[in-house]
């Protein structure tokens, strides 16, 4: 397995509130672990929330005694949520902070995925396929048939999240179990990439790149060329 991760502040933000975790080595019972978190909140609060999410999840997964990947992820999500919520409640500087999260681990020929919010995981085989579902207002409108996918991409309320880590005492993550093959490429990213680059363009860039490093670098460059409206993070994993 090969992996590459990169984050960029983008063109419009004064601070990067994205964080990532990219480990090709075992973490607890997991053979590997990849996470992207996109923080939200006032000055430094979003940055703190995303970093706290990553730290708490990695620590919980490393210590977990649970037997199944989903139960390990459930415990890690709960502990990260509790830590972020508690700090937001007790520290005025972090009031209202929260973060999106998408995480995965590859165990033999199966990928296990957890997500909350609108950071995404894609699987590339011949074509690109979005595995996660956005927890956002515009995604709800798309599901109801009130918006098309193209309208959703440019909707003024695109950034309204309906589910996030740390904003409520309890949180529910989505979980996915996906069969994978040798040669598959996994992309975890914040919405600073997925809002700025069309899925088909991401597919083309990754397929045309000579390495994961080149693909990640060009994806971020493309997002910036298209406006760079938000922080941009990409974690790429190739299944060997």
VOPAGU-2260 file (C-alpha; in pm, 1 decimal, decimal comma):
REM VOPAGU-2260
SITE   aa  ch    i         X         Y         Z
SITE  UNK   A    0       0,0       0,0       0,0
SITE  UNK   A    1     116,4     349,5     -90,4
SITE  UNK   A    2     -22,2     677,8      38,2
SITE  UNK   A    3      28,8    1053,3       0,4
SITE  UNK   A    4    -132,7    1341,8     186,9
SITE  UNK   A    5    -122,3    1718,1     138,1
SITE  UNK   A    6    -310,7    2020,9     267,5
SITE  UNK   A    7    -318,2    2381,2     146,1
SITE  UNK   A    8    -466,2    2701,2     288,3
SITE  UNK   A    9    -629,2    2791,3     -45,6
SITE  UNK   A   10    -667,9    3142,3    -186,3
SITE  UNK   A   11    -929,6    3301,0      41,7
SITE  UNK   A   12    -868,6    3184,1     401,0
SITE  UNK   A   13    -632,0    3335,0     657,2
SITE  UNK   A   14    -589,6    3003,4     843,3
SITE  UNK   A   15    -591,8    2635,9     749,3
SITE  UNK   A   16    -856,1    2459,7     960,3
SITE  UNK   A   17    -813,7    2123,2     784,7
SITE  UNK   A   18    -617,9    1838,2     944,9
SITE  UNK   A   19    -525,4    1491,6     822,1
SITE  UNK   A   20    -384,3    1161,9     946,0
SITE  UNK   A   21    -205,0     931,3     702,4
SITE  UNK   A   22     -54,2     611,1     840,7
SITE  UNK   A   23      28,7     307,3     627,5
SITE  UNK   A   24     141,3     115,7     938,0
SITE  UNK   A   25     -78,0     -59,8    1196,6
SITE  UNK   A   26    -274,8     152,7    1444,2
SITE  UNK   A   27    -417,2     -74,3    1714,0
SITE  UNK   A   28    -604,3    -356,4    1540,0
SITE  UNK   A   29    -615,4    -160,3    1212,0
SITE  UNK   A   30    -357,1    -239,1     944,1
SITE  UNK   A   31    -353,8     132,0     846,3
SITE  UNK   A   32    -552,7     449,6     909,4
SITE  UNK   A   33    -642,8     758,6     704,1
SITE  UNK   A   34    -848,7    1057,3     826,1
SITE  UNK   A   35    -942,8    1402,1     695,3
SITE  UNK   A   36   -1109,5    1658,0     925,6
SITE  UNK   A   37   -1235,3    2003,4     824,8
SITE  UNK   A   38   -1285,2    2228,2    1126,4
SITE  UNK   A   39   -1537,6    2504,4    1170,3
SITE  UNK   A   40   -1578,0    2782,2    1423,9
SITE  UNK   A   41   -1427,8    3118,4    1509,7
SITE  UNK   A   42   -1061,3    3219,5    1505,9
SITE  UNK   A   43    -849,7    2909,7    1584,1
SITE  UNK   A   44   -1157,5    2712,9    1700,0
SITE  UNK   A   45   -1198,8    2518,9    1375,7
SITE  UNK   A   46    -827,1    2449,7    1361,1
SITE  UNK   A   47    -838,1    2319,4    1718,7
SITE  UNK   A   48   -1148,6    2106,3    1652,7
SITE  UNK   A   49    -998,7    1928,1    1351,3
SITE  UNK   A   50    -667,8    1862,7    1528,2
SITE  UNK   A   51    -848,0    1736,7    1839,1
SITE  UNK   A   52   -1062,2    1506,3    1623,2
SITE  UNK   A   53    -754,8    1351,3    1461,1
SITE  UNK   A   54    -566,9    1309,7    1789,5
SITE  UNK   A   55    -861,4    1161,0    1978,3
SITE  UNK   A   56    -958,5     920,1    1700,6
SITE  UNK   A   57    -604,4     793,3    1643,7
SITE  UNK   A   58    -555,1     744,9    2019,5
SITE  UNK   A   59    -889,6     567,2    2063,5
SITE  UNK   A   60    -825,8     335,3    1767,1
SITE  UNK   A   61    -479,0     257,0    1899,8
SITE  UNK   A   62    -620,5     157,2    2239,2
SITE  UNK   A   63    -950,8      -3,8    2138,7
SITE  UNK   A   64   -1030,3    -357,6    2250,2
SITE  UNK   A   65   -1327,1    -389,6    2013,1
SITE  UNK   A   66   -1313,0    -671,0    1759,8
SITE  UNK   A   67   -1478,7    -528,8    1448,3
SITE  UNK   A   68   -1363,9    -224,1    1246,8
SITE  UNK   A   69   -1705,5     -55,7    1269,0
SITE  UNK   A   70   -1719,0     -89,0    1648,9
SITE  UNK   A   71   -1363,4      49,4    1671,2
SITE  UNK   A   72   -1465,8     346,9    1456,8
SITE  UNK   A   73   -1785,1     396,5    1661,7
SITE  UNK   A   74   -1582,5     418,0    1982,8
SITE  UNK   A   75   -1329,6     656,6    1825,4
SITE  UNK   A   76   -1603,5     885,3    1690,3
SITE  UNK   A   77   -1776,5     895,3    2030,0
SITE  UNK   A   78   -1454,2     983,3    2213,5
SITE  UNK   A   79   -1359,6    1252,5    1961,0
SITE  UNK   A   80   -1708,9    1401,7    1978,1
SITE  UNK   A   81   -1704,6    1403,3    2358,4
SITE  UNK   A   82   -1364,0    1576,4    2368,9
SITE  UNK   A   83   -1460,2    1848,4    2118,2
SITE  UNK   A   84   -1804,4    1908,1    2271,9
SITE  UNK   A   85   -1658,1    1929,9    2622,9
SITE  UNK   A   86   -1394,6    2186,6    2523,8
SITE  UNK   A   87   -1650,2    2392,8    2333,1
SITE  UNK   A   88   -1874,0    2394,9    2643,0
SITE  UNK   A   89   -1602,3    2487,9    2893,9
SITE  UNK   A   90   -1369,9    2718,3    2697,2
SITE  UNK   A   91   -1519,2    3040,7    2559,4
SITE  UNK   A   92   -1247,6    3062,8    2294,0
SITE  UNK   A   93   -1373,9    2737,7    2141,4
SITE  UNK   A   94   -1748,8    2797,0    2178,9
SITE  UNK   A   95   -1946,4    2654,2    1886,8
SITE  UNK   A   96   -1655,2    2470,5    1729,1
SITE  UNK   A   97   -1698,7    2148,4    1536,7
SITE  UNK   A   98   -1547,5    1949,4    1253,8
SITE  UNK   A   99   -1637,2    1720,3     968,9
SITE  UNK   A  100   -1458,5    1385,3     951,6
SITE  UNK   A  101   -1400,4    1110,7     698,4
SITE  UNK   A  102   -1185,0     810,0     784,8
SITE  UNK   A  103   -1100,3     471,6     641,5
SITE  UNK   A  104    -892,2     163,1     696,6
SITE  UNK   A  105    -811,3    -111,5     447,1
SITE  UNK   A  106    -818,6    -459,4     599,1
SITE  UNK   A  107    -708,2    -718,9     342,0
SITE  UNK   A  108    -964,2    -690,1      58,4
SITE  UNK   A  109   -1217,2    -472,4     245,1
SITE  UNK   A  110   -1227,4     -98,7     310,8
SITE  UNK   A  111   -1414,3      30,6     615,2
SITE  UNK   A  112   -1526,0     394,0     605,1
SITE  UNK   A  113   -1674,2     634,6     860,5
SITE  UNK   A  114   -1795,3     987,5     790,5
SITE  UNK   A  115   -1971,9    1284,6     945,9
SITE  UNK   A  116   -2029,3    1608,8     753,7
SITE  UNK   A  117   -1926,5    1685,4     396,7
SITE  UNK   A  118   -1565,4    1571,2     377,2
SITE  UNK   A  119   -1572,7    1290,4     123,6
SITE  UNK   A  120   -1423,5     954,8      29,9
SITE  UNK   A  121   -1404,0     850,8    -334,8
SITE  UNK   A  122   -1301,3     516,4    -483,8
SITE  UNK   A  123   -1133,9     513,7    -825,3
SITE  UNK   A  124   -1131,1     196,3   -1030,9
SITE  UNK   A  125   -1205,0     257,0   -1398,1
SITE  UNK   A  126   -1434,5     543,2   -1292,8
SITE  UNK   A  127   -1457,8     764,0    -986,7
SITE  UNK   A  128   -1733,4     686,4    -735,1
SITE  UNK   A  129   -1829,8     886,0    -428,4
SITE  UNK   A  130   -1870,8     641,8    -138,1
SITE  UNK   A  131   -1975,8     879,0     141,8
SITE  UNK   A  132   -2290,6    1090,4     163,0
SITE  UNK   A  133   -2267,4    1459,7     249,7
SITE  UNK   A  134   -2447,6    1566,5     566,5
SITE  UNK   A  135   -2538,2    1909,6     434,6
SITE  UNK   A  136   -2842,9    2121,6     361,4
SITE  UNK   A  137   -2793,9    2115,6     -15,2
SITE  UNK   A  138   -2754,0    1736,4     -16,8
SITE  UNK   A  139   -3089,6    1710,2     159,0
SITE  UNK   A  140   -3240,5    1936,9    -110,1
SITE  UNK   A  141   -3086,6    1716,7    -383,1
SITE  UNK   A  142   -3233,3    1402,5    -223,2
SITE  UNK   A  143   -3574,8    1570,9    -208,4
SITE  UNK   A  144   -3551,5    1657,1    -578,6
SITE  UNK   A  145   -3546,7    2032,1    -512,5
SITE  UNK   A  146   -3192,1    2083,3    -646,0
SITE  UNK   A  147   -2982,0    1922,7    -917,4
SITE  UNK   A  148   -2622,1    1818,3    -848,5
SITE  UNK   A  149   -2492,0    2106,8   -1062,2
SITE  UNK   A  150   -2717,4    2357,4    -881,1
SITE  UNK   A  151   -2602,0    2221,7    -544,7
SITE  UNK   A  152   -2237,2    2283,8    -631,7
SITE  UNK   A  153   -2290,6    2660,9    -659,0
SITE  UNK   A  154   -2574,7    2701,7    -406,4
SITE  UNK   A  155   -2519,0    2994,9    -162,5
SITE  UNK   A  156   -2596,8    2765,6     134,2
SITE  UNK   A  157   -2351,3    2498,7      19,3
SITE  UNK   A  158   -2149,7    2522,9     341,8
SITE  UNK   A  159   -2437,6    2458,3     584,8
SITE  UNK   A  160   -2361,5    2125,7     755,5
SITE  UNK   A  161   -2642,8    1919,2     909,7
SITE  UNK   A  162   -2415,3    1685,5    1108,4
SITE  UNK   A  163   -2070,9    1745,8    1258,9
SITE  UNK   A  164   -1842,2    1625,7    1537,2
SITE  UNK   A  165   -1852,4    1832,8    1855,5
SITE  UNK   A  166   -2166,2    2039,0    1796,2
SITE  UNK   A  167   -2400,7    1807,5    1989,9
SITE  UNK   A  168   -2358,2    1580,5    2291,0
SITE  UNK   A  169   -2431,2    1273,7    2079,2
SITE  UNK   A  170   -2341,4    1220,3    1715,4
SITE  UNK   A  171   -2419,5     955,3    1454,7
SITE  UNK   A  172   -2165,1     863,6    1186,3
SITE  UNK   A  173   -2230,4     680,0     861,5
SITE  UNK   A  174   -2035,7     357,4     803,7
SITE  UNK   A  175   -1955,6     177,1     478,8
SITE  UNK   A  176   -1794,6    -159,5     399,9
SITE  UNK   A  177   -1655,0    -175,7      46,4
SITE  UNK   A  178   -1481,7    -456,4    -143,6
SITE  UNK   A  179   -1153,7    -337,9    -293,8
SITE  UNK   A  180    -901,9    -471,1    -545,8
SITE  UNK   A  181    -536,4    -430,3    -621,6
SITE  UNK   A  182    -487,1    -106,7    -817,8
SITE  UNK   A  183    -783,2      75,6    -660,4
SITE  UNK   A  184    -713,5     432,8    -553,9
SITE  UNK   A  185    -888,6     587,7    -254,9
SITE  UNK   A  186    -926,4     964,9    -218,9
SITE  UNK   A  187   -1026,3    1130,1     108,2
SITE  UNK   A  188   -1074,2    1506,0      81,0
SITE  UNK   A  189   -1221,3    1816,4     240,4
SITE  UNK   A  190   -1488,8    2015,2      59,6
SITE  UNK   A  191   -1223,6    2267,1     -41,2
SITE  UNK   A  192   -1132,8    2013,1    -309,5
SITE  UNK   A  193   -1471,8    1859,9    -394,5
SITE  UNK   A  194   -1643,2    2201,1    -422,2
SITE  UNK   A  195   -1372,6    2338,7    -651,3
SITE  UNK   A  196   -1298,2    2043,1    -881,0
SITE  UNK   A  197   -1558,2    1835,4   -1067,2
SITE  UNK   A  198   -1554,0    1460,3   -1001,0
SITE  UNK   A  199   -1467,5    1391,1   -1366,9
SITE  UNK   A  200   -1169,3    1627,1   -1346,1
SITE  UNK   A  201   -1046,9    1456,0   -1030,3
SITE  UNK   A  202   -1075,1    1120,9   -1208,4
SITE  UNK   A  203    -878,7    1250,3   -1508,4
SITE  UNK   A  204    -602,1    1406,7   -1295,5
SITE  UNK   A  205    -551,5    1092,5   -1086,8
SITE  UNK   A  206    -547,7     860,1   -1388,6
SITE  UNK   A  207    -305,2    1085,6   -1579,5
SITE  UNK   A  208     -61,6    1131,7   -1288,7
SITE  UNK   A  209     254,2     925,7   -1266,1
SITE  UNK   A  210     238,2     901,4    -885,0
SITE  UNK   A  211      11,4     970,5    -588,5
SITE  UNK   A  212     229,0    1270,0    -502,6
SITE  UNK   A  213     180,3    1418,1    -847,8
SITE  UNK   A  214    -195,2    1350,3    -833,3
SITE  UNK   A  215    -236,3    1513,6    -492,2
SITE  UNK   A  216     -29,6    1815,3    -590,5
SITE  UNK   A  217    -216,2    1869,2    -917,9
SITE  UNK   A  218    -557,4    1825,5    -750,2
SITE  UNK   A  219    -474,3    2102,8    -503,4
SITE  UNK   A  220    -333,8    2323,3    -780,5
SITE  UNK   A  221    -656,6    2273,9    -977,7
SITE  UNK   A  222    -872,0    2367,0    -678,1
SITE  UNK   A  223    -669,8    2686,2    -636,8
SITE  UNK   A  224    -690,7    2763,8   -1008,7
SITE  UNK   A  225   -1070,1    2731,5    -982,4
SITE  UNK   A  226   -1086,8    2984,4    -698,6
SITE  UNK   A  227    -937,9    2820,7    -390,0
SITE  UNK   A  228   -1235,9    2936,5    -183,3
SITE  UNK   A  229   -1154,8    2711,5     113,3
SITE  UNK   A  230    -875,0    2508,4     268,6
SITE  UNK   A  231    -790,4    2206,8      50,9
SITE  UNK   A  232    -684,9    1863,0     175,2
SITE  UNK   A  233    -633,2    1538,9     -16,5
SITE  UNK   A  234    -522,7    1196,5     108,6
SITE  UNK   A  235    -459,2     941,1    -167,2
SITE  UNK   A  236    -413,8     568,1    -105,4
SITE  UNK   A  237    -322,9     305,1    -366,0
SITE  UNK   A  238    -413,0     -54,7    -288,9
SITE  UNK   A  239    -124,3    -288,6    -367,9
